[in-house]
Amino acid sequence: MSTEAELKAELERLKAENEQLKSRGSRGVSLKVSEKGAVSVYGMGRFPVTLYQEQWLKLLDMADEIRTFIKDNEGKLKKKE
């Protein structure tokens, strides 16, 4: 049976581990090649955003248009905090 001090130490260890895992999840965006050979972007939401390379290139070519659209519609768009 564990002593109170051992239980407190274990609780603190678990809290620290939990914080480390939380910070690891918000560390940023990462890229991977999917099983089907597409580009997957992780860290944007619950699921990865996966497109084939020609789709990504088409989307990237539209970057200025997307930025302008977002700026023009800022009042209608929601932000995920």
DSSP file (Angstrom, degrees, kcal/mol; ACC not computed):
  #  RESIDUE AA STRUCTURE BP1 BP2  ACC     N-H-->O    O-->H-N    N-H-->O    O-->H-N    TCO  KAPPA ALPHA  PHI   PSI    X-CA   Y-CA   Z-CA
    1    1 A M              0   0    0      0, 0.0     2,-0.2     0, 0.0     0, 0.0   0.000 360.0 360.0 360.0 137.3    0.0    0.0    0.0
    2    2 A S        -     0   0    0      1,-0.1     2,-0.1     2,-0.0     0, 0.0  -0.460 360.0-125.2 -80.2 147.0    1.3    3.5   -0.9
    3    3 A T     >  -     0   0    0     -2,-0.2     4,-2.3     1,-0.1     5,-0.2  -0.404  27.6-107.2 -82.1 166.8    2.0    6.1    1.6
    4    4 A E  H  > S+     0   0    0      1,-0.2     4,-2.3     2,-0.2     5,-0.2   0.890 121.5  52.8 -61.7 -39.2    0.4    9.6    1.3
    5    5 A A  H  > S+     0   0    0      2,-0.2     4,-2.3     1,-0.2    -1,-0.2   0.896 108.9  49.4 -64.5 -40.3    3.8   11.1    0.3
    6    6 A E  H  > S+     0   0    0      2,-0.2     4,-2.4     1,-0.2    -2,-0.2   0.896 111.0  49.9 -65.7 -40.0    4.2    8.5   -2.5
    7    7 A L  H  X S+     0   0    0     -4,-2.3     4,-2.4     2,-0.2    -2,-0.2   0.901 111.3  48.5 -65.3 -40.6    0.6    9.2   -3.7
    8    8 A K  H  X S+     0   0    0     -4,-2.3     4,-2.4     2,-0.2    -2,-0.2   0.906 111.7  49.7 -64.9 -41.5    1.3   13.0   -3.8
    9    9 A A  H  X S+     0   0    0     -4,-2.3     4,-2.2     2,-0.2    -2,-0.2   0.909 111.7  48.4 -63.6 -42.1    4.6   12.4   -5.6
   10   10 A E  H  X S+     0   0    0     -4,-2.4     4,-2.5     2,-0.2    -2,-0.2   0.898 110.1  52.2 -65.2 -40.5    2.9   10.2   -8.2
   11   11 A L  H  X S+     0   0    0     -4,-2.4     4,-2.3     2,-0.2    -2,-0.2   0.918 110.5  47.6 -60.9 -44.6    0.1   12.8   -8.6
   12   12 A E  H  X S+     0   0    0     -4,-2.4     4,-2.3     2,-0.2    -2,-0.2   0.889 111.1  51.4 -64.5 -39.6    2.7   15.5   -9.2
   13   13 A R  H  X S+     0   0    0     -4,-2.2     4,-2.3     2,-0.2    -2,-0.2   0.916 111.5  47.3 -62.9 -43.4    4.5   13.3  -11.7
   14   14 A L  H  X S+     0   0    0     -4,-2.5     4,-2.5     2,-0.2    -2,-0.2   0.874 110.4  52.1 -67.3 -37.7    1.3   12.6  -13.6
   15   15 A K  H  X S+     0   0    0     -4,-2.3     4,-2.3     2,-0.2    -2,-0.2   0.927 111.2  47.3 -62.8 -43.9    0.4   16.3  -13.6
   16   16 A A  H  X S+     0   0    0     -4,-2.3     4,-2.1     1,-0.2    -2,-0.2   0.907 112.6  49.1 -63.8 -42.1    3.8   17.2  -15.1
   17   17 A E  H  X S+     0   0    0     -4,-2.3     4,-2.3     2,-0.2    -1,-0.2   0.899 110.0  52.0 -63.7 -40.9    3.5   14.4  -17.7
   18   18 A N  H  X S+     0   0    0     -4,-2.5     4,-2.3     2,-0.2    -2,-0.2   0.915 109.8  48.3 -62.1 -44.4    0.0   15.7  -18.6
   19   19 A E  H  X S+     0   0    0     -4,-2.3     4,-2.4     2,-0.2    -1,-0.2   0.891 110.4  52.1 -63.3 -39.3    1.3   19.2  -19.1
   20   20 A Q  H  X S+     0   0    0     -4,-2.1     4,-1.8     1,-0.2    -2,-0.2   0.913 110.6  47.6 -63.6 -42.5    4.1   17.9  -21.3
   21   21 A L  H  X S+     0   0    0     -4,-2.3     4,-1.6     2,-0.2    -2,-0.2   0.887 111.0  51.5 -66.2 -39.0    1.7   16.0  -23.5
   22   22 A K  H  X S+     0   0    0     -4,-2.3     4,-1.1     1,-0.2    -2,-0.2   0.926 111.0  47.0 -62.7 -44.8   -0.6   19.0  -23.8
   23   23 A S  H  < S+     0   0    0     -4,-2.4    -1,-0.2     1,-0.2    -2,-0.2   0.836 107.8  56.7 -69.0 -31.0    2.3   21.2  -24.9
   24   24 A R  H >< S+     0   0    0     -4,-1.8     3,-1.1     1,-0.2    -1,-0.2   0.874 104.2  53.9 -65.2 -37.2    3.5   18.6  -27.4
   25   25 A G  H 3< S+     0   0    0     -4,-1.6     3,-0.4     1,-0.3    -1,-0.2   0.792 111.6  43.9 -68.6 -28.8    0.1   18.6  -29.0
   26   26 A S  T 3< S+     0   0    0     -4,-1.1    -1,-0.3     1,-0.2    -2,-0.2   0.167  80.4 109.2-100.6  18.4    0.2   22.4  -29.5
   27   27 A R  S <  S-     0   0    0     -3,-1.1     2,-0.3     1,-0.2    -1,-0.2   0.691  84.8 -96.6 -73.3 -16.0    3.7   22.5  -30.7
   28   28 A G        -     0   0    0     -3,-0.4     2,-0.4    -4,-0.2    -1,-0.2  -0.935  51.6 -33.7 142.0-161.7    2.7   23.3  -34.3
   29   29 A V        -     0   0    0     -2,-0.3     2,-0.3    -3,-0.1    14,-0.2  -0.782  47.3-173.5-104.5 141.4    2.0   21.9  -37.7
   30   30 A S  E     -A   42   0A   0     12,-2.1    12,-3.1    -2,-0.4     2,-0.4  -0.941  13.7-137.7-134.2 158.7    3.8   18.9  -39.3
   31   31 A L  E     +A   41   0A   0     -2,-0.3     2,-0.3    10,-0.2    10,-0.2  -0.886  21.8 170.4-116.6 144.3    3.8   17.3  -42.7
   32   32 A K  E     -A   40   0A   0      8,-2.0     8,-3.1    -2,-0.4     2,-0.5  -0.981  36.0-114.5-145.4 156.0    3.7   13.6  -43.6
   33   33 A V  E     -A   39   0A   0     -2,-0.3     6,-0.2     6,-0.2    -2,-0.0  -0.836  39.5-133.0 -89.8 126.9    3.3   11.6  -46.7
   34   34 A S    >   -     0   0    0      4,-3.0     3,-1.8    -2,-0.5    -1,-0.0  -0.192  25.3 -99.9 -75.0 170.9    0.1    9.5  -46.5
   35   35 A E  T 3  S+     0   0    0      1,-0.3    -1,-0.1     2,-0.1    -2,-0.0   0.807 125.7  50.4 -59.3 -30.5   -0.2    5.8  -47.3
   36   36 A K  T 3  S-     0   0    0      2,-0.0    -1,-0.3     0, 0.0    -2,-0.0   0.334 125.1-100.7 -93.2   7.3   -1.6    6.8  -50.7
   37   37 A G  S <  S+     0   0    0     -3,-1.8    16,-0.3     1,-0.3     2,-0.2   0.706  79.8 129.0  85.4  20.5    1.2    9.2  -51.5
   38   38 A A        -     0   0    0     14,-0.1    -4,-3.0    15,-0.1     2,-0.6  -0.535  64.1-102.5 -99.2 171.1   -0.6   12.5  -50.6
   39   39 A V  E     -AB  33  51A   0     12,-2.7    12,-2.1    -6,-0.2     2,-0.5  -0.857  34.9-164.2 -97.4 123.5    0.6   15.3  -48.4
   40   40 A S  E     -AB  32  50A   0     -8,-3.1    -8,-2.0    -2,-0.6     2,-0.6  -0.925   6.5-155.3-110.4 131.0   -1.0   15.3  -44.9
   41   41 A V  E     -AB  31  49A   0      8,-2.8     8,-2.3    -2,-0.5     3,-0.3  -0.926  14.5-165.4-106.1 119.6   -0.8   18.4  -42.7
   42   42 A Y  E     +A   30   0A   0    -12,-3.1   -12,-2.1    -2,-0.6     4,-0.1  -0.769  61.5  43.2-103.6 148.4   -1.2   17.6  -39.0
   43   43 A G  S    S+     0   0    0      2,-0.5    -1,-0.2    -2,-0.3     3,-0.1   0.459  79.4  99.4 101.8   3.2   -1.9   20.0  -36.2
   44   44 A M  S    S-     0   0    0     -3,-0.3     2,-0.3     3,-0.2    -2,-0.1   0.748  98.6 -37.3 -89.4 -26.2   -4.6   22.2  -37.8
   45   45 A G  S    S-     0   0    0      2,-0.2    -2,-0.5     1,-0.0    -1,-0.1  -0.855  88.9 -50.0-169.7-158.5   -7.5   20.4  -36.1
   46   46 A R  S    S+     0   0    0     -2,-0.3    -3,-0.0    -3,-0.1    -4,-0.0   0.862 121.1  35.7 -66.5 -36.3   -8.7   17.0  -34.9
   47   47 A F  S    S-     0   0    0     -5,-0.0    -2,-0.2     1,-0.0    -3,-0.2  -0.833  92.6-102.2-117.3 155.1   -7.9   15.4  -38.3
   48   48 A P        -     0   0    0      0, 0.0     2,-0.6     0, 0.0    -6,-0.2  -0.370  27.7-124.3 -71.5 155.3   -5.1   15.9  -40.8
   49   49 A V  E     -B   41   0A   0     -8,-2.3    -8,-2.8    -4,-0.1     2,-0.5  -0.916  35.4-172.1 -98.6 117.6   -5.7   17.9  -44.0
   50   50 A T  E     +B   40   0A   0     -2,-0.6     2,-0.3   -10,-0.2   -10,-0.2  -0.955  15.2 153.6-123.5 123.9   -4.7   15.6  -46.8
   51   51 A L  E     -B   39   0A   0    -12,-2.1   -12,-2.7    -2,-0.5     2,-0.1  -0.962  43.7-104.2-139.0 156.0   -4.4   16.6  -50.5
   52   52 A Y    >>  -     0   0    0     -2,-0.3     4,-2.2   -14,-0.2     3,-1.0  -0.430  43.5-101.7 -76.4 159.9   -2.4   15.3  -53.4
   53   53 A Q  H 3> S+     0   0    0    -16,-0.3     4,-2.6     1,-0.3     5,-0.2   0.850 121.8  52.1 -55.9 -40.2    0.5   17.4  -54.5
   54   54 A E  H 3> S+     0   0    0      1,-0.2     4,-1.9     2,-0.2    -1,-0.3   0.835 109.9  51.0 -66.9 -29.5   -1.2   18.9  -57.5
   55   55 A Q  H <> S+     0   0    0     -3,-1.0     4,-2.4     2,-0.2    -2,-0.2   0.912 110.6  47.9 -70.4 -43.0   -4.1   19.9  -55.2
   56   56 A W  H  X S+     0   0    0     -4,-2.2     4,-3.1     2,-0.2     5,-0.2   0.920 111.8  50.3 -61.7 -43.7   -1.7   21.6  -52.8
   57   57 A L  H  X S+     0   0    0     -4,-2.6     4,-2.1     2,-0.2    -1,-0.2   0.900 110.7  48.7 -63.7 -40.2    0.1   23.4  -55.6
   58   58 A K  H  X S+     0   0    0     -4,-1.9     4,-0.8     2,-0.2    -1,-0.2   0.911 114.0  47.1 -62.8 -42.9   -3.2   24.7  -57.0
   59   59 A L  H >< S+     0   0    0     -4,-2.4     3,-0.8     1,-0.2    -2,-0.2   0.914 111.1  50.6 -65.7 -43.7   -4.2   25.8  -53.5
   60   60 A L  H >< S+     0   0    0     -4,-3.1     3,-1.6     1,-0.3     4,-0.2   0.855 104.4  58.3 -64.1 -34.6   -0.8   27.5  -52.9
   61   61 A D  H 3< S+     0   0    0     -4,-2.1     3,-0.3     1,-0.3    -1,-0.3   0.761 105.2  52.0 -63.8 -23.6   -1.1   29.3  -56.2
   62   62 A M  T <X S+     0   0    0     -3,-0.8     4,-2.7    -4,-0.8    -1,-0.3   0.279  75.5 113.3 -93.3   9.3   -4.4   30.8  -54.8
   63   63 A A  H <> S+     0   0    0     -3,-1.6     4,-2.5     1,-0.2     5,-0.2   0.879  78.2  45.8 -53.7 -46.3   -2.7   32.0  -51.5
   64   64 A D  H  > S+     0   0    0     -3,-0.3     4,-2.4    -4,-0.2    -1,-0.2   0.907 113.7  49.8 -64.7 -40.6   -3.2   35.7  -52.3
   65   65 A E  H  > S+     0   0    0      2,-0.2     4,-2.4    -4,-0.2    -2,-0.2   0.889 111.4  49.1 -63.9 -40.1   -6.8   35.2  -53.4
   66   66 A I  H  X S+     0   0    0     -4,-2.7     4,-2.6     2,-0.2    -2,-0.2   0.920 110.7  50.0 -66.1 -44.1   -7.5   33.3  -50.2
   67   67 A R  H  X S+     0   0    0     -4,-2.5     4,-2.4    -5,-0.2    -2,-0.2   0.915 112.3  47.7 -60.5 -43.2   -6.0   36.0  -48.0
   68   68 A T  H  X S+     0   0    0     -4,-2.4     4,-2.9     2,-0.2    -2,-0.2   0.917 111.1  51.0 -64.0 -43.6   -8.0   38.6  -49.8
   69   69 A F  H  X S+     0   0    0     -4,-2.4     4,-1.6     2,-0.2    -2,-0.2   0.921 111.2  48.1 -59.2 -45.7  -11.2   36.6  -49.5
   70   70 A I  H  < S+     0   0    0     -4,-2.6    -1,-0.2     1,-0.2    -2,-0.2   0.920 113.3  47.7 -62.7 -43.7  -10.6   36.1  -45.7
   71   71 A K  H >< S+     0   0    0     -4,-2.4     3,-1.0     1,-0.2     4,-0.2   0.923 112.8  48.4 -62.5 -44.4   -9.9   39.9  -45.3
   72   72 A D  H 3< S+     0   0    0     -4,-2.9    -1,-0.2     1,-0.2    -2,-0.2   0.767 120.9  36.5 -68.0 -25.6  -13.0   40.8  -47.3
   73   73 A N  T >X S+     0   0    0     -4,-1.6     3,-1.4    -5,-0.2     4,-1.4   0.114  77.0 121.8-114.1  19.5  -15.2   38.4  -45.3
   74   74 A E  T <4 S+     0   0    0     -3,-1.0     3,-0.2     1,-0.3    -1,-0.1   0.833  72.3  56.6 -54.6 -37.3  -13.6   38.8  -41.9
   75   75 A G  T 34 S+     0   0    0      1,-0.2    -1,-0.3    -4,-0.2    -2,-0.1   0.770 111.5  42.4 -67.8 -25.7  -16.9   39.9  -40.3
   76   76 A K  T <4 S+     0   0    0     -3,-1.4     2,-0.3     2,-0.1    -1,-0.2   0.658 100.3  86.4 -92.3 -19.4  -18.7   36.8  -41.4
   77   77 A L     <  -     0   0    0     -4,-1.4     2,-0.3    -7,-0.2    -7,-0.0  -0.589  68.5-138.2 -90.7 144.8  -15.9   34.3  -40.5
   78   78 A K        -     0   0    0     -2,-0.3     2,-0.4     2,-0.0    -2,-0.1  -0.674  11.2-137.4 -96.1 153.7  -15.4   32.7  -37.2
   79   79 A K        -     0   0    0     -2,-0.3     2,-0.7     2,-0.0     0, 0.0  -0.930   9.7-137.4-111.5 134.9  -12.0   32.2  -35.5
   80   80 A K              0   0    0     -2,-0.4    -2,-0.0     1,-0.1     0, 0.0  -0.816 360.0 360.0 -90.4 119.0  -11.1   29.1  -33.7
   81   81 A E              0   0    0     -2,-0.7    -1,-0.1     0, 0.0    -2,-0.0   0.442 360.0 360.0 -85.0 360.0   -9.3   30.0  -30.5
